[in-house]
Amino acid sequence: MQHLDLQVIDQSQQWIQTQPVWLCTVLNTFGSSPRPPGTLMAINGAGQFCGSLSGGCIEEDFIARIRDGDFRAESQVVRYGDGGLTPDRTLPCGGVLDILIEYLQPDAQNAARLAQLQQALSGHLALRKVVRPPQRCEALETIDWRSSTVVERDGDRILLTIAAAPRLIVAGLSPVAIYCVEFAVSLGFETIICESREEMLENFRDRLPAQSLLETQFPARYLERHGCHAHTAIVALTHDPRMDDLTMMEAVNTDAFYLGVMGSQRNSENRLARLAKVGGLTEQELARIHAPVGLDIGSKTPAEIALAVMADIVRHKNRALRSGEAAA
């Protein structure tokens, strides 16, 4: 399944060819607000929309205001909740949302900027977007890779760092893989499972969360064809040497920030030796592979192993983010 923010931009690109688009970004949330900062929604003049600002709390009121002619400045910030606009029903637990609204006319500049946003959310680059309401976006510049969307305020300027959501590619289905997928989806990862074995598809397909994407092809072939962006973790969790080893042989050719394979210490040592001898992996490539995968928390059950795997992935993801922020 395509990440929701990317769906929003793709839909905006279609609409901008013939009609104005209201591109909305959640800037701040206070109290119990169901959508985090950086979340996107796009609306056209007919009231059609893609994405969500609040999980349904304010959308109807928001669309009605657009139909009534509101929000026609090139950019503006509005507040829903205490001290701001009054939605058709209150936000849960008195929550408050600040929303950046950009009114995009169907012109070449806006179409080009939407195309840049599509590239960023697809993982091809990271962008710094600068908006100074009520003016249109004043800058959209490529920056060093960071992490997914970050919102900052600098006086009257709004600074948005825009990049792809973290991605998890799971090579092969297994009880541990199922729990990893469930954890990853709940943590906001775009989650892709590659599985070509019919018996595993039959056993596990119905247990996959709807928010995940199943690719019915051999994992190494998927990586060879599609690659991945730098905000990706790749894990092999099957105990099938053919699948796990070949996945790692292909994964080391990607920019993924985390590579991992499940197995005991002895099996992991044997795997790394095979990858060096048969796969020709260098010491630097082998050093990228976490084998055994995951934090050492004494895990025994599939759920505990998956927790250890995802905890280690999140640790490395956040460490990379902190390093990027320090360098910026």
C-alpha positions as a printed Julia matrix, in Angstrom:
328×3 Matrix{Float64}:
   0.0     0.0     0.0
   1.32    3.43   -0.94
   2.1     5.73    1.98
  -0.85    8.08    2.59
   1.09   11.35    2.18
   2.4    10.13   -1.18
  -1.18    9.37   -2.23
  -2.09   12.96   -1.33
   0.64   14.41   -3.53
  -0.14   12.05   -6.42
  -3.8    13.11   -6.3
  -2.8    16.78   -6.1
  -0.68   16.35   -9.23
  -3.71   15.06  -11.1
  -6.01   17.86   -9.92
  -3.52   20.7   -10.5
  -3.61   20.03  -14.24
  -7.12   21.48  -14.5
  -8.18   23.06  -11.2
  -6.97   24.69   -7.97
  -5.88   22.51   -5.07
  -5.83   23.28   -1.36
  -2.76   21.52    0.06
  -3.02   21.31    3.85
  -0.27   20.38    6.31
  -0.68   19.75   10.03
   1.85   22.05   11.76
   1.23   21.56   15.46
  -1.0    19.44   17.64
  -1.96   20.07   21.25
  -3.85   17.64   23.45
  -5.29   14.51   21.92
  -4.94   15.04   18.15
  -4.97   11.89   16.03
  -2.74   13.08   13.16
   0.92   14.05   13.73
   2.7    17.19   12.47
   3.59   16.94    8.79
   0.4    15.04    7.88
  -1.05   16.09    4.51
  -4.5    16.45    2.99
  -5.49   17.8    -0.44
  -8.91   19.15   -1.41
 -10.36   20.41   -4.68
 -13.16   22.93   -5.23
 -15.77   20.18   -5.56
 -15.04   19.0    -2.02
 -13.19   15.86   -3.07
 -10.27   15.16   -0.78
  -7.38   12.78   -0.23
  -5.72   12.25    3.13
  -6.86   13.36    6.55
  -6.11   16.16    9.0
  -7.78   14.79   12.1
  -9.14   11.32   11.42
 -12.58   12.79   10.62
 -13.04   15.39   13.35
 -12.82   18.55   11.25
 -12.87   17.45    7.6
 -16.56   18.15    6.92
 -16.36   21.67    8.35
 -13.09   22.32    6.53
 -14.51   21.26    3.15
 -17.69   23.31    3.73
 -15.58   26.42    4.34
 -13.71   25.89    1.08
 -17.0    25.53   -0.78
 -18.13   28.8     0.83
 -15.08   30.6    -0.58
 -12.78   30.59    2.45
  -9.03   29.96    2.46
  -8.16   31.83   -0.77
  -4.86   33.36    0.35
  -1.84   31.73   -1.29
  -0.93   30.48    2.18
  -2.33   30.87    5.67
  -2.35   29.17    9.05
  -5.65   28.32   10.75
  -6.37   26.73   14.11
  -9.05   24.21   14.98
  -9.83   23.87   18.65
  -9.41   26.21   21.59
  -9.08   29.81   20.4
  -9.52   29.0    16.73
 -12.17   27.84   14.29
 -15.06   25.76   15.52
 -15.39   22.39   13.76
 -18.68   20.6    13.26
 -17.69   18.4    16.19
 -15.0    18.99   18.79
 -11.61   17.39   18.62
 -11.13   14.46   21.0
 -10.16   15.42   24.54
 -10.07   19.11   23.63
  -7.21   18.72   21.16
  -6.0    21.62   19.0
  -4.65   21.58   15.43
  -2.68   24.28   13.6
  -2.9    23.79    9.84
  -0.96   25.37    6.99
  -3.27   25.85    3.99
  -1.71   26.51    0.58
  -4.07   27.55   -2.22
  -2.38   26.24   -5.38
  -3.53   27.57   -8.71
  -3.08   25.31  -11.77
   0.16   26.82  -13.07
   3.54   25.43  -14.11
   5.35   26.47  -10.92
   2.91   24.73   -8.6
   2.88   21.62  -10.8
   6.69   21.51  -10.71
   6.76   21.86   -6.93
   4.26   19.06   -6.48
   6.51   16.9    -8.67
   9.43   17.69   -6.32
   7.34   16.73   -3.3
   6.44   13.46   -5.01
  10.16   12.72   -5.48
  10.9    13.46   -1.84
   8.1    11.3    -0.46
   9.14    8.5    -2.83
  12.58    8.51   -1.22
  14.61    9.99   -4.07
  15.66   13.15   -2.2
  14.92   15.34    0.83
  13.58   18.88    0.6
  13.43   22.01    2.73
  10.21   23.91    2.05
   9.88   27.51    3.22
   6.51   29.29    3.43
   5.93   32.81    4.74
   2.11   33.34    4.93
   0.24   34.83    3.18
   2.7    34.37    0.29
   3.12   31.22   -1.79
   6.0    28.86   -1.05
   9.19   30.94   -1.34
  11.73   28.11   -1.49
  11.8    24.37   -2.13
  15.41   23.22   -2.03
  17.15   19.86   -2.01
  19.0    19.17    1.25
  21.09   16.35    2.69
  18.99   13.3     3.51
  17.33   13.58    6.9
  14.26   11.69    8.01
  10.54   11.93    7.38
   8.73   15.29    7.51
   9.79   17.71   10.27
   7.99   21.0    11.05
   9.82   24.06   12.39
   8.92   27.74   12.92
  11.34   30.62   12.46
   9.52   33.87   13.2
   6.9    34.26   10.51
   8.46   31.55    8.36
   7.35   27.92    8.32
  10.13   25.41    7.58
   9.18   21.9     6.46
  11.76   19.16    5.99
  10.11   16.66    3.66
  11.36   13.13    3.04
  10.06    9.6     2.77
   8.54    7.74    5.69
  10.8     5.01    7.1
  10.43    1.75    5.2
  10.76   -1.86    6.3
  11.28   -4.61    3.72
  10.66   -8.06    5.18
  12.18  -10.91    3.18
   9.92  -13.92    3.6
   7.01  -14.76    5.86
   7.33  -16.51    9.23
   5.75  -16.17   12.68
   8.46  -13.65   13.61
   7.94  -11.75   10.35
   4.22  -11.36   11.04
   4.87   -9.7    14.39
   7.59   -7.51   12.84
   5.14   -6.31   10.21
   2.51   -5.53   12.84
   5.0    -3.59   14.97
   6.39   -1.74   11.93
   2.96   -0.62   10.74
   2.07    0.65   14.22
   5.38    2.57   14.3
   4.6     4.35   11.04
   6.87    2.4     8.71
   5.9     1.84    5.11
   6.02   -1.95    5.26
   6.69   -4.28    2.32
   6.74   -8.07    2.54
   8.39  -10.1    -0.24
   7.29  -13.73   -0.38
   7.13  -16.17   -3.3
   6.65  -19.5    -1.48
   3.09  -20.71   -1.96
   2.91  -22.59    1.33
   3.9   -19.51    3.3
   1.48  -17.31    1.41
  -1.29  -19.78    2.19
  -0.42  -19.88    5.87
   0.19  -16.19    6.58
  -1.4   -13.98    3.91
  -4.61  -13.44    5.92
  -2.64  -12.3     8.99
  -0.95   -9.35    7.29
  -2.19   -5.87    8.31
  -4.14   -4.04    5.63
  -1.62   -1.17    5.8
   1.22   -3.42    4.6
   2.08   -4.29    1.0
   2.67   -7.89   -0.09
   4.94   -8.45   -3.1
   4.64  -12.06   -4.29
   8.18  -12.36   -5.6
  11.54  -13.59   -4.37
  13.04  -10.93   -2.06
  16.41  -10.71   -3.79
  14.69  -10.26   -7.15
  12.52   -7.48   -5.71
  15.61   -5.64   -4.4
  17.4    -6.13   -7.71
  14.47   -4.61   -9.61
  13.4    -1.84   -7.24
  16.24   -1.1    -4.82
  15.32    1.14   -1.9
  15.97    4.56   -0.42
  18.3     5.3     2.47
  15.49    5.38    5.05
  14.94    1.61    4.64
  15.57   -1.41    6.86
  15.79   -4.87    5.27
  15.38   -7.98    7.4
  15.34  -11.7     6.53
  13.47  -13.73    9.12
  12.81  -17.17    7.6
  15.65  -19.54    8.65
  15.73  -20.51    4.95
  19.42  -20.05    3.96
  18.63  -19.75    0.27
  16.2   -16.9     0.83
  18.04  -15.18    3.66
  21.52  -15.38    2.14
  20.46  -14.24   -1.32
  18.53  -11.36    0.22
  21.62  -10.12    2.03
  23.78  -10.55   -1.09
  21.46   -8.14   -2.89
  20.72   -5.9     0.12
  24.36   -4.84    0.54
  24.09   -3.15   -2.88
  21.41   -0.78   -1.57
  21.57    2.36    0.59
  19.46    0.79    3.36
  20.42    1.99    6.85
  19.82   -1.42    8.46
  20.32   -5.01    7.27
  19.55   -7.98    9.51
  19.16  -11.76    9.45
  17.58  -13.97   12.1
  19.53  -16.92   13.52
  21.54  -18.16   16.47
  25.08  -16.95   17.05
  26.51  -20.11   15.49
  24.18  -20.02   12.49
  24.95  -16.35   12.01
  28.69  -16.97   12.02
  28.22  -19.76    9.45
  26.03  -17.47    7.31
  28.59  -14.68    7.28
  31.29  -17.17    6.31
  29.1   -18.41    3.43
  28.39  -14.88    2.27
  32.12  -14.15    2.19
  33.1   -17.4     0.45
  30.17  -17.97   -1.91
  28.75  -14.48   -2.26
  32.09  -12.67   -2.36
  31.01  -10.05    0.19
  33.77   -7.83    1.51
  34.49   -7.19    5.18
  32.83   -3.78    4.88
  29.69   -5.34    3.38
  29.56   -8.07    6.02
  29.92   -5.45    8.76
  26.64   -3.88    7.63
  24.68   -7.06    8.39
  23.23   -7.49   11.88
  23.49  -11.22   12.5
  21.99  -12.24   14.85
  19.45   -9.5    14.2
  17.92   -7.38   16.97
  18.74   -6.23   20.48
  19.78   -8.86   23.0
  16.78   -8.87   25.34
  16.75  -12.62   25.94
  13.81  -13.02   23.57
  12.34  -16.5    23.04
   8.87  -16.22   21.5
   8.19  -14.92   17.98
   6.65  -11.74   19.4
   9.67  -11.11   21.65
  12.1   -11.7    18.78
  10.15   -9.3    16.58
  10.16   -6.72   19.38
  13.95   -7.04   19.64
  14.31   -6.63   15.87
  12.12   -3.55   15.63
  13.7    -1.98   18.74
  17.13   -2.24   17.12
  15.84   -0.84   13.83
  14.24    2.13   15.59
  17.44    2.68   17.59
  19.51    2.91   14.41
  16.89    5.03   12.65
  16.79    7.56   15.47
  20.56    7.59   15.82
  20.84    8.44   12.11
  18.27   11.2    12.56
  20.13   12.71   15.51
  23.42   12.59   13.55
  21.75   14.32   10.61
  20.34   17.05   12.84
  23.74   17.6    14.46
  25.39   17.95   11.06
  22.71   20.29    9.68
